[in-house]
Amino acid sequence: MRTVFKTSYDADINLFRHGAQRGWYILLLVVMLVLPLGVSSFAIGEMTNLLIWSIACMGLMILVGQTGQASLGHAAFLAIGCYANVLLQERLGLPFILSFPLAGLIAGIAGALIARPMTKLHGIYLAIGTLAIAILVDDFIVIAAPLTNGVIGLFAPDIDIFGLSFNRYANPERLYYLILGITLLVVLAYRNLQRSPLGRSFAAIRDSEISAQAMGVNVARTKAVSFGISAGITGLAGALMGHFAGIFNNETFNIIISIQLLLAIVIGGLGTIHGAFFGAAVVALLPQAISMSRDLLNQVLGGGSIAIPGLESAIFGAILIAFILFEPSGIYGRWFKIRTYFELFPFYRRDMFRRQKSYLKTERMR
């Protein structure tokens, strides 16, 4: 069992809890760096897709997990980031190194502007409002055909940084390392946001808006800032999705993507960076796992191809229901309990993590 003795407030805002934790994360980074050396190009592509989904999940996690605001429309910000990135390159001739951060900035500004009229909405009403935004953006992409090419879609050019080309098929290792670097920057930004006064304001609003307001937090403005930061990070993920896919249209960022994003962070574990990565792994790798299992079953049974419509959505739904019923804290919550069990053994008690009501008496009538 490792006990951290805190002798100052600095211990609460350190990047790592202790040296051993820092060592484990350095080891994980080394594994990620050497991974392309021992796997196939297909596996590298899947890991790249997982990293892109992780960035998108971290974007949504800031809004839902850190601030407690529901959203079913983050596919709209994926689309805004993706289209903005490609249009800035094609129409204005900007290089990727400029168009990429500008795409995230455009998505963030759009999110902050949309959030202003929605700051008074709560729960299901906020979710319905964000869902309407996703539908409107989908329709706008089709209507604005001279700009977005409508249902035909756009081609994303190869990423070019100082003469170095990045392509999913020509050099997958190079693209993997680029997106890994971007992911690390997003993780550091997220972690520092958690330790900042703004991040603590997000947590205060999530736990109790009335208490946060009593402590001097401007709830409406803080929600808008959270929405803007969340949309900005999601827009960056959308820009990378466009380059990863190569070609995209309005159907690429449909409502199903928004639902999958929400499922991912709930399954992974709300309010944690680890949960974003665990959830992204489920969303990114589950379709391939289903496909491989179906092929293996065909080989064992010796029959024809088995195709069950809606199988993937059904499995996603079943996994979500199972986690809500048996492990509401998600995959990271289960891992935390297992780790705590071994740290405290034999003094671990089953009731240590008994599920409690998440609302205060002042919020029961909401």
Buried (B, 14 or more C-beta within 10 A) or exposed (E): EEEEEEEEEEEEEEEEEEEEBEEEEEEEEEEBEEBBEEEEBEBBBBBBBBBBBBBBBBBBBBBBBBBBBBBBBBBBBBBBBBBBBBBBBBEEEBEBEEBBBBBBBBBBBBBBEBBEEBBEBBEEEBBEBBBEBBBEBBEBBEEEEEEBBBEEBBEBBBBBEEEEEBBBEEBBBBBBBBBBEBBEEBBEBBBEBBEEEBBBBBBBBBBBBEBBBEEEBEBBBBBBBBBBBBBBBBBBBBBBBBBBBEEBBBEBBBBEBBBBBBBBBBBBBBBBBBBBBBBBBBBBBBBEEBEEEBEEEEEEEEEEEEEEEEEBEEBBEEBBEEBEEEBEBBBBBBBBBEEBBEEEEEEEEEEEBEEEEEEEEEBEEE
